[in-house]
Amino acid sequence: MKGSNIRGRVTEKTFYRFIIEVVEEYGGSGVSEIRFNSEPDIVFDFLDIKWLMPVKIGEDNKTIKDNFISYCRHRRESGINSGILLFLPKEARSISPEDETLRRFIRRKKVTALIDTELLQDGIRDTLPEIFEFIIEEMQKKTIKPYPLGLIINLLRQHIEDMMKEITLTESDILRIITNLDLFLGIGAEELLEKKKEESIRFLSSYIILSQLLFLRFYSEAHPEIMQGFTKPTKEQLRKIFERIKDINYRPIYEIDILDSIPEEYVSSAFELIQGLRIERQIYEIPGRLFHELMPKKIRKMLAAFYTRPQAAEILANLVIEKPNDIVFDPACGSGTILTSLYRRKRELFDGERNPHRQFCEEEIFGCDIMPFAVHLSGANLASLDVSETIDRTQIILGDSLKLSLGKALIPGIASIFLPTEEMAYKRTGEEYIVKPKEVDVIAMNPPFTKVERGIHKYIDMTRFKKNCGGEVGLWGHFIILAHEFLKERGLLGAILPINFLRGRESNKVREFIFSNYSPLFILKPTFNYGFTEWTEYRDIILVARKGKKKNYDVKFCLIRKDISKLSKEEIRDITEAIKVGKQHKFLDMRSFSCDEIKQHFCNLMWFCGISNFEHRDILIAFLEKFNLKKFPNGYFKEGFRPVPKGVSSFLFITRDNIR
Ligand SMILES: C[S@@+](CC[C@H](N)C(=O)[O-])C[C@H]1O[C@@H](n2cnc3c(N)ncnc32)[C@H](O)[C@@H]1O
């Protein structure tokens, strides 16, 4: 066969000979083939271990995910514990089947490879020889390298999408899972009912099963005894384990039994996927970010579930947590993105000997959300940040934050209308218990931006704080006044707010409230992204302010000059440190302005940050000064060009108005 041309359709098998050539060149030996499903996998010895090498044409998430699951099964059954999964670009099917062309393709084209060994796991895209170079280099390090978070999320999201198609839910199933959709989803459910209720329920059900398997994986890694008697991921066996875990932890999550609505194949492949991805190696990063990350785009839009980008939550946490024992509260905690970041930051600063997990979760971290499912998730996410310790409760309250009050104290002036309510949280056993929110060192939040005209009064009372925040501002303004009530003197408020906080009439009262009761420290604006919150229709900023007014203070306006979603943990740490000490950083443009300057432009603070680069601001201000203007007169700018083609809008002509 060697040297001859292969005729006919190009399949995966057509490439085997040329792949094996590369394997052998890099020292692979004892090459053979082993059949598991349809196509045989290549098997070889390399670097003193045995490897399985499945080869597939196609690099889309579905192909990768399905074949990864199949590989995991094959790995278990064959007892061969390492693998390189190769995914060739689609064009492989249409190349001419001549030896030289095939050989060149395999050596020169970039392919996707998932590498799976005891220590090294990775997903890379490179040429096959480079992939082998990479493996040799990485394996020498002998350190654990988990799969990148992005890859894990893509494969899990794909599985959710596949599972959603197969879920069979009758009306009564839906009612069993979610007794009341309104309660389950909180506000917005009414509208949703008319739209795509079923699709959303399919997502939620798929997500629930996935999180049950996920928390099981986290938990069983620390407590392997929970898996006693478990041999295969069948529904029957999983149900038994779920029962067991429910008696120990995460009851609210495991209480929902939807195993019957999902075909066994999807449940067991979800189990294989989670196991194969060794998701526990990313346990510190995953909780708090999956719910939104796994939500298919159209569902996000439907549920209008705006979430905080995990990187924004990390930025916020780095800026507001000053001590490891800071008591923190997020009154709009959603699934816990900010709370888990606050936890991580507290833990980074903690240098004691003992494990602070229980103290953090049971005493120092408070959250509240109106959406029951979010509350359960927040609790489970916090609990799973350290599964070695079983906690009895978290302090995540289910309820309308705007009704919360400190302890039992009545609020002067409004007490007659609103008696403070004692809101419920859940113990790990699922029992309800009463939480009395107390004064905290830090409030960190991304409150709902919902506008008044959206009929929000139907669900939430907006009169309690109206006196202080005005009647026109969105819900977020009410949350600011609420936060004030819970924050200790000198405590830090960190909030993601609509950019309109900085300007205009609607937000004027809130702005005044902040600038007369706080010393604002930092105002961060993204320049690359629309906002720190994903999927909102509003631009937003991060405000960090210290409670208590100082006579003189400077506010640092900070422009973040990189795509927020691409910021690494280290970059976030460096940027936030730079902000705190007033140093520049390549992804940061920062200027300080005094409170006197701020007063002069109080009705529009965009004066300080309405640009993407402070040099642009200098040019505009120099221009105004030259002509002795305080601001550009009304009607000064006229639209001259439509921003088509792309890029045209990035220049600006300033001309005299006498050309007519
Ligand atoms: C922008 S989201 C915050 C998301 C959260 N930081 C996350 O990433 O998961 C706003 C949250 O406020 C909640 N919410 C809206 N009105 C509320 C109220 N009156 N009391 C408590 N939570 C409320 C919503 O359910 C939603 O989860």
PDBQT file of the ligand as one rigid body, heavy atoms in Angstrom, charges set to zero:
ROOT
HETATM    1  C1  LIG A 701     -28.112  42.214  37.013  1.00  0.00    +0.000 C 
HETATM    2  S1  LIG A 701     -28.691  40.843  37.904  1.00  0.00    +0.000 S 
HETATM    3  C2  LIG A 701     -27.356  40.515  38.965  1.00  0.00    +0.000 C 
HETATM    4  C3  LIG A 701     -26.723  39.285  38.545  1.00  0.00    +0.000 C 
HETATM    5  C4  LIG A 701     -25.686  38.698  39.454  1.00  0.00    +0.000 C 
HETATM    6  N1  LIG A 701     -24.659  39.620  39.862  1.00  0.00    +0.000 N 
HETATM    7  C5  LIG A 701     -25.122  37.513  38.678  1.00  0.00    +0.000 C 
HETATM    8  O1  LIG A 701     -24.219  37.721  37.870  1.00  0.00    +0.000 OA
HETATM    9  O2  LIG A 701     -25.675  36.429  38.804  1.00  0.00    +0.000 OA
HETATM   10  C6  LIG A 701     -29.881  41.515  38.950  1.00  0.00    +0.000 C 
HETATM   11  C7  LIG A 701     -30.504  40.505  39.894  1.00  0.00    +0.000 C 
HETATM   12  O3  LIG A 701     -31.418  41.223  40.724  1.00  0.00    +0.000 OA
HETATM   13  C8  LIG A 701     -32.497  40.378  41.057  1.00  0.00    +0.000 C 
HETATM   14  N2  LIG A 701     -33.588  41.239  41.551  1.00  0.00    +0.000 N 
HETATM   15  C9  LIG A 701     -34.427  42.027  40.844  1.00  0.00    +0.000 A 
HETATM   16  N3  LIG A 701     -35.254  42.689  41.690  1.00  0.00    +0.000 NA
HETATM   17  C10 LIG A 701     -34.924  42.313  42.933  1.00  0.00    +0.000 A 
HETATM   18  C11 LIG A 701     -35.411  42.654  44.232  1.00  0.00    +0.000 A 
HETATM   19  N4  LIG A 701     -36.380  43.539  44.401  1.00  0.00    +0.000 N 
HETATM   20  N5  LIG A 701     -34.839  42.058  45.292  1.00  0.00    +0.000 NA
HETATM   21  C12 LIG A 701     -33.840  41.178  45.139  1.00  0.00    +0.000 A 
HETATM   22  N6  LIG A 701     -33.336  40.824  43.940  1.00  0.00    +0.000 NA
HETATM   23  C13 LIG A 701     -33.870  41.388  42.857  1.00  0.00    +0.000 A 
HETATM   24  C14 LIG A 701     -32.754  39.616  39.767  1.00  0.00    +0.000 C 
HETATM   25  O4  LIG A 701     -33.433  38.409  40.035  1.00  0.00    +0.000 OA
HETATM   26  C15 LIG A 701     -31.326  39.404  39.240  1.00  0.00    +0.000 C 
HETATM   27  O5  LIG A 701     -30.828  38.159  39.638  1.00  0.00    +0.000 OA
ENDROOT
TORSDOF 0
